[in-house]
């Protein structure tokens, strides 16, 4: 009797798992019937050009979709397609001390993204995304820039992912 119960439960679990191909990601988002994603290399049109920023951002976006969905990355014409450019890379003081010096500086990166869902055009968007990170002004930017960019890129691509597949 127990053997029959175990077999029944196992059958239900296996049937439920193999039949479930609705395109849900590990994050609760839905990719629908999409099977592929393409991300065109973003360009950097900001006034201040950070040489590795565009490539690092593009790779972060690709990695997020490959790592958190079942989508296959293709070079062009994915069911879900992203393209865009870095529109702003800005450094500004944010906390001024009594002697008119900055205690904190802020790096802000803004990215313009065009998203096309070739299977459901109601999900398409063209939107600007912006994030920032602060650091102590006593530390030069070049000492913290790589870490700041990594953190900001992570936040930006998560925002883009949320907008595209979670519709947040």
C-alpha positions as CSV (number, residue, x, y, z in Angstrom):
1,X,0.0,0.0,0.0
2,X,2.8,2.4,0.9
3,X,4.6,1.5,-2.3
4,X,1.5,2.4,-4.3
5,X,1.2,5.7,-2.5
6,X,4.8,6.6,-3.1
7,X,4.5,5.7,-6.8
8,X,1.3,7.8,-7.1
9,X,3.0,10.8,-5.5
10,X,6.1,10.4,-7.6
11,X,4.0,10.2,-10.7
12,X,2.1,13.3,-9.8
13,X,5.2,15.2,-9.1
14,X,6.9,14.1,-12.3
15,X,3.9,14.8,-14.4
16,X,3.4,18.2,-12.9
17,X,7.1,19.2,-13.4
18,X,7.4,18.0,-16.9
19,X,4.2,19.5,-18.0
20,X,5.1,22.9,-16.5
21,X,6.7,24.9,-19.3
22,X,5.0,28.2,-18.8
23,X,8.2,30.2,-18.8
24,X,8.5,31.2,-15.2
25,X,11.9,32.3,-14.0
26,X,13.5,31.6,-10.7
27,X,12.6,35.1,-9.6
28,X,8.8,34.8,-10.1
29,X,8.8,36.6,-13.4
30,X,7.3,35.2,-16.5
31,X,9.0,35.0,-19.9
32,X,5.8,33.6,-21.4
33,X,6.4,31.4,-24.5
34,X,9.7,33.1,-25.2
35,X,12.7,30.8,-25.7
36,X,15.4,33.2,-26.6
37,X,16.8,36.6,-25.5
38,X,19.2,38.9,-27.4
39,X,21.0,41.9,-26.0
40,X,22.7,44.2,-28.5
41,X,25.9,45.8,-27.2
42,X,24.9,49.0,-25.5
43,X,26.8,52.1,-26.7
44,X,28.1,54.9,-24.5
45,X,26.9,58.4,-25.5
46,X,27.4,60.0,-22.1
47,X,29.4,63.2,-21.9
48,X,32.0,61.5,-19.7
49,X,33.0,58.2,-21.3
50,X,34.1,55.4,-19.0
51,X,35.8,53.0,-21.4
52,X,34.6,49.7,-20.0
53,X,31.1,50.7,-18.9
54,X,29.1,49.9,-22.0
55,X,30.6,46.4,-22.3
56,X,30.3,45.7,-18.5
57,X,26.6,46.8,-18.5
58,X,25.8,44.7,-21.6
59,X,27.4,41.6,-20.1
60,X,25.6,42.2,-16.8
61,X,22.2,42.3,-18.6
62,X,23.0,39.2,-20.6
63,X,24.2,37.3,-17.5
64,X,21.1,38.2,-15.5
65,X,18.7,36.8,-18.2
66,X,20.8,33.7,-18.8
67,X,21.2,33.1,-15.0
68,X,17.6,33.7,-13.9
69,X,15.5,32.4,-16.8
70,X,15.4,29.4,-19.0
71,X,16.0,31.7,-22.1
72,X,18.8,30.9,-24.5
73,X,21.0,33.9,-25.4
74,X,21.2,34.5,-29.1
75,X,23.2,37.2,-30.9
76,X,20.2,38.8,-32.7
77,X,16.5,38.6,-33.1
78,X,15.6,37.0,-29.8
79,X,12.0,36.5,-28.7
80,X,12.9,39.1,-26.1
81,X,15.3,41.8,-27.4
82,X,17.1,44.6,-25.6
83,X,19.1,47.5,-27.1
84,X,20.0,51.0,-25.9
85,X,22.8,53.3,-24.8
86,X,24.4,54.8,-21.7
87,X,23.0,58.3,-21.7
88,X,24.7,59.7,-18.6
89,X,27.7,59.0,-16.4
90,X,27.8,61.8,-13.8
91,X,29.9,62.5,-10.7
92,X,28.6,65.1,-8.2
93,X,29.1,66.0,-4.6
94,X,26.0,65.2,-2.4
95,X,27.0,66.0,1.2
96,X,28.9,69.3,1.8
97,X,30.7,69.9,5.1
98,X,31.0,73.2,6.9
99,X,34.1,74.2,5.1
100,X,32.5,73.8,1.7
101,X,34.1,70.5,0.8
102,X,32.2,67.4,-0.2
103,X,31.9,64.6,2.4
104,X,30.3,62.3,-0.1
105,X,30.3,62.1,-3.8
106,X,27.7,60.3,-6.0
107,X,28.2,58.4,-9.2
108,X,25.0,58.2,-11.2
109,X,24.6,56.1,-14.4
110,X,21.6,56.5,-16.6
111,X,20.7,54.0,-19.4
112,X,18.1,54.3,-22.1
113,X,16.6,50.9,-22.9
114,X,14.4,49.7,-25.7
115,X,12.8,46.4,-25.1
116,X,10.9,44.4,-27.7
117,X,8.9,41.3,-26.8
118,X,8.3,39.8,-30.3
119,X,5.6,37.5,-28.9
120,X,3.6,40.1,-27.0
121,X,4.0,43.7,-28.2
122,X,2.0,45.0,-25.3
123,X,5.1,44.3,-23.1
124,X,7.4,46.5,-25.3
125,X,8.9,49.7,-23.7
126,X,11.4,52.4,-24.2
127,X,12.5,53.8,-20.9
128,X,15.3,55.5,-19.1
129,X,16.7,53.8,-16.0
130,X,19.0,55.5,-13.5
131,X,20.8,54.4,-10.4
132,X,23.6,55.8,-8.2
133,X,26.1,55.0,-5.5
134,X,27.8,57.2,-3.0
135,X,31.4,57.1,-1.7
136,X,33.5,59.1,0.7
137,X,35.1,62.1,-1.0
138,X,38.4,61.3,0.8
139,X,38.8,58.3,-1.5
140,X,39.6,59.1,-5.2
141,X,37.1,57.9,-7.8
142,X,39.6,55.7,-9.6
143,X,40.1,53.7,-6.3
144,X,36.4,52.8,-6.1
145,X,35.1,53.2,-9.6
146,X,35.1,49.6,-10.6
147,X,33.1,48.5,-7.5
148,X,30.7,51.4,-7.9
149,X,30.0,50.5,-11.5
150,X,29.5,46.9,-10.6
151,X,27.0,47.8,-7.9
152,X,25.2,50.3,-10.1
153,X,25.1,47.9,-13.1
154,X,23.6,45.2,-10.8
155,X,20.8,47.5,-9.7
156,X,20.1,48.8,-13.3
157,X,19.9,45.3,-14.8
158,X,17.6,44.2,-12.0
159,X,15.3,47.1,-12.6
160,X,15.3,46.3,-16.4
161,X,14.6,42.6,-15.7
162,X,11.8,43.5,-13.3
163,X,10.2,45.8,-15.9
164,X,10.6,43.3,-18.8
165,X,9.5,40.0,-17.2
166,X,7.9,40.8,-13.8
167,X,6.2,44.0,-15.1
168,X,7.0,45.8,-11.9
